Amino acid sequence: MDDKFRYRLSGNQKIEIAQNLIDIMEKGSGITERTITFIDNWIRTGPAEKGKAFFDVWDKHRRNDLPSTESATGHIPLHQ
């Protein structure tokens, strides 16, 4: 039996967490319970256990921080 930790998120949950991380950094917003759980699981899992759900959230966050020639604000909408 595989005892490897499997962290799963829906597409909407990934967007919600990424947006909360962005809002925390840009607006000083409060952290949501789902984002706390995400960060806690990220810290507690080893490299071999970090799967697609984790990297999808960080990728959405990273893409939003990169300058874009398509956007005057420099932000890429999360829904792309």
Secondary structure, DSSP 8 states (H G I E B T S, - for coil): ----------HHHHHHHHHHHHHHHHH-----HHHHHHHHHHHHS-GGG--HHHHHHHHHHHHHHS--TT-TTS---TT-
